[in-house]
Amino acid sequence: MQSALLEAMGERQITVGSVTYPLPALFMVMATQNPIEQEGTYPLPEAQLDRFLLHVLIGYPDAAGERAILALNRAEQKRAATDETLFTAPDLLTQREVLDLHLSDPLQEYIVQIVLATRQPERYGDDMKGVLRYGASPRATIALDRCSRAHAWLAGRDFVTPEDVQEIAHDVLRHRILLGFEAEASGRTPDELVDTLLKRIGVP
């Protein structure tokens, strides 16, 4: 399973035995971590985690969220009964204009500086020395660029703002940075580190 998951993300195909199956143009790879049932499961190595575009934290929904889940579930049951198709794969593939959204040169440099800051956090304060063992890879730069554009597109804009970058930064970076021993021992988290860097890096 783990081998197929990584092959799908890297090669857009899955190999079973000696047979290779190409994946369709439109597919999504999702992996879940359940903190309640972890017996027999092991954390992925950092190099494998880096292949994931985002690491999204999802807790229990509030009352409004529970109501929305109920409404969505009823709507899905009705659609299943009528066999209604909302989107087709070609429809979704035509939405690639998200990659053409305007991202200014200063914002591009902002993204680069955020990623570089995870590799040399001490540049942003003596209190940041030794907090990280490893910073984010170039995949993080690409992910910040693409996800910031997608965030702006979902907001109905045709340009990216610093707020788009900041909103998506935690999901992009939290699984790509490795805390130092002292930081872990003191209970610090990757999200706290990202918060600190975002406050100290100049915003264009």
C-alpha positions as CSV (number, residue, x, y, z in Angstrom):
1,M,0.0,0.0,0.0
2,Q,2.7,2.5,1.0
3,S,4.7,1.7,-2.1
4,A,1.7,2.2,-4.4
5,L,0.9,5.5,-2.6
6,L,4.3,6.9,-3.2
7,E,4.5,5.6,-6.8
8,A,1.2,7.3,-7.6
9,M,2.4,10.6,-6.3
10,G,5.7,10.5,-8.0
11,E,5.1,8.6,-11.2
12,R,1.3,8.8,-11.8
13,Q,1.1,5.1,-12.0
14,I,0.8,2.0,-9.7
15,T,2.7,-1.3,-10.1
16,V,1.3,-4.6,-8.7
17,G,3.8,-7.4,-9.1
18,S,5.1,-7.1,-12.7
19,V,2.1,-5.1,-14.1
20,T,2.1,-1.3,-14.2
21,Y,-1.2,0.5,-14.3
22,P,-1.2,4.2,-15.5
23,L,-3.5,6.5,-13.5
24,P,-6.1,8.7,-15.1
25,A,-5.2,12.4,-15.6
26,L,-7.5,13.3,-12.7
27,F,-6.8,11.6,-9.4
28,M,-6.1,12.4,-5.8
29,V,-4.0,10.7,-3.2
30,M,-5.1,11.1,0.4
31,A,-3.7,9.5,3.6
32,T,-5.2,9.8,7.0
33,Q,-3.6,9.6,10.5
34,N,-6.0,8.4,13.2
35,P,-4.6,9.2,16.7
36,I,-6.9,6.6,18.3
37,E,-6.0,3.6,16.2
38,Q,-2.2,3.6,15.5
39,E,-1.4,0.0,16.4
40,G,0.6,-1.5,13.5
41,T,1.2,1.8,11.8
42,Y,4.4,3.8,11.6
43,P,5.2,7.4,10.8
44,L,6.5,7.9,7.3
45,P,10.1,9.1,6.8
46,E,10.5,12.8,6.2
47,A,11.5,12.3,2.6
48,Q,8.3,10.5,1.9
49,L,6.2,13.0,3.8
50,D,7.7,15.7,1.6
51,R,5.8,14.2,-1.4
52,F,2.4,15.2,0.1
53,L,1.3,18.6,-1.0
54,L,-0.5,19.5,2.2
55,H,-0.8,18.3,5.8
56,V,-4.2,19.4,7.0
57,L,-5.2,19.2,10.6
58,I,-8.9,18.2,11.1
59,G,-10.5,18.1,14.5
60,Y,-14.1,17.4,15.6
61,P,-16.6,19.8,13.9
62,D,-18.6,22.2,16.0
63,A,-22.4,22.2,16.1
64,A,-22.8,24.2,12.9
65,G,-20.4,21.8,11.2
66,E,-22.3,18.8,12.4
67,R,-25.5,20.3,10.9
68,A,-23.8,20.9,7.6
69,I,-22.5,17.3,7.6
70,L,-26.1,16.1,8.0
71,A,-27.4,18.3,5.3
72,L,-24.6,17.3,2.9
73,N,-25.2,13.6,3.7
74,R,-28.9,14.0,2.8
75,A,-28.1,15.8,-0.4
76,E,-25.7,13.1,-1.4
77,Q,-28.3,10.4,-0.9
78,K,-30.7,12.3,-3.1
79,R,-28.1,12.7,-5.8
80,A,-27.3,8.9,-5.6
81,A,-31.0,8.2,-6.1
82,T,-31.2,10.3,-9.2
83,D,-27.7,9.4,-10.5
84,E,-27.0,13.1,-11.1
85,T,-23.6,14.0,-12.4
86,L,-22.3,17.4,-11.1
87,F,-18.9,17.4,-12.8
88,T,-17.0,15.2,-15.2
89,A,-13.2,14.8,-15.3
90,P,-12.9,16.9,-18.5
91,D,-14.9,19.7,-16.7
92,L,-12.5,19.8,-13.8
93,L,-9.4,19.6,-16.0
94,T,-10.5,22.7,-17.8
95,Q,-10.2,24.7,-14.5
96,R,-6.4,24.9,-14.9
97,E,-6.6,28.7,-15.0
98,V,-5.7,28.6,-11.3
99,L,-2.1,28.2,-12.4
100,D,-2.3,31.4,-14.5
101,L,-3.3,33.6,-11.6
102,H,-1.1,36.6,-11.2
103,L,1.6,36.2,-8.6
104,S,3.9,39.3,-8.4
105,D,7.7,39.1,-8.3
106,P,7.8,40.5,-4.7
107,L,5.3,37.8,-3.6
108,Q,7.4,35.1,-5.3
109,E,10.4,36.3,-3.4
110,Y,8.3,36.3,-0.2
111,I,7.5,32.6,-0.8
112,V,11.2,31.9,-1.4
113,Q,12.2,33.7,1.8
114,I,9.7,31.8,3.9
115,V,11.1,28.5,2.7
116,L,14.7,29.6,3.2
117,A,13.8,30.8,6.7
118,T,13.0,27.2,7.7
119,R,16.5,26.2,6.7
120,Q,18.2,29.1,8.5
121,P,15.8,30.2,11.2
122,E,18.6,31.8,13.3
123,R,18.7,34.7,10.8
124,Y,15.4,35.7,12.4
125,G,16.5,35.8,16.0
126,D,18.9,34.3,18.5
127,D,16.0,32.4,20.1
128,M,15.6,30.5,16.8
129,K,19.0,28.8,17.0
130,G,18.8,25.1,17.0
131,V,15.0,24.9,16.8
132,L,15.1,23.0,13.6
133,R,17.1,19.9,12.5
134,Y,15.9,20.1,8.9
135,G,14.1,22.8,6.9
136,A,11.7,22.6,4.0
137,S,12.8,21.3,0.6
138,P,12.2,22.9,-2.8
139,R,8.9,20.9,-3.0
140,A,7.7,23.3,-0.3
141,T,8.4,26.3,-2.6
142,I,6.5,24.8,-5.4
143,A,3.6,23.8,-3.1
144,L,3.4,27.3,-1.6
145,D,3.2,28.8,-5.0
146,R,0.5,26.5,-6.3
147,C,-1.6,26.5,-3.2
148,S,-1.5,30.2,-2.8
149,R,-2.8,30.6,-6.3
150,A,-5.5,28.0,-5.6
151,H,-6.5,29.9,-2.4
152,A,-6.8,33.1,-4.3
153,W,-8.8,31.4,-7.1
154,L,-11.2,29.9,-4.5
155,A,-11.7,33.4,-3.1
156,G,-12.8,34.6,-6.5
157,R,-9.7,36.7,-7.2
158,D,-7.3,36.6,-10.2
159,F,-4.3,37.7,-8.2
160,V,-2.5,36.4,-5.1
161,T,-2.0,38.4,-1.9
162,P,0.3,37.9,1.0
163,E,-2.7,36.7,3.0
164,D,-3.1,33.8,0.6
165,V,0.5,32.7,1.2
166,Q,0.1,33.1,5.0
167,E,-3.2,31.2,5.1
168,I,-1.8,28.2,3.4
169,A,1.7,28.2,4.9
170,H,1.0,26.0,7.9
171,D,-0.6,23.2,5.8
172,V,2.3,23.3,3.3
173,L,5.1,23.4,5.9
174,R,4.1,21.5,9.0
175,H,5.1,18.1,7.7
176,R,8.2,19.3,5.9
177,I,10.2,20.7,8.8
178,L,11.8,18.7,11.6
179,L,12.1,20.2,15.0
180,G,15.4,20.1,17.0
181,F,15.6,18.0,20.1
182,E,15.3,20.9,22.5
183,A,12.3,22.4,20.7
184,E,10.5,19.0,20.8
185,A,11.4,18.5,24.5
186,S,10.0,22.0,25.4
187,G,6.7,21.2,23.6
188,R,7.1,23.5,20.7
189,T,5.3,22.6,17.4
190,P,6.0,23.1,13.7
191,D,2.9,25.4,13.6
192,E,4.4,27.6,16.3
193,L,7.6,27.9,14.4
194,V,5.8,28.8,11.2
195,D,3.8,31.5,13.1
196,T,7.0,33.0,14.5
197,L,8.7,33.1,11.1
198,L,5.7,34.6,9.4
199,K,5.7,37.4,12.0
200,R,9.4,38.1,11.5
201,I,9.7,37.9,7.7
202,G,9.0,41.1,5.9
203,V,5.7,41.2,4.0
204,P,5.8,42.8,0.5
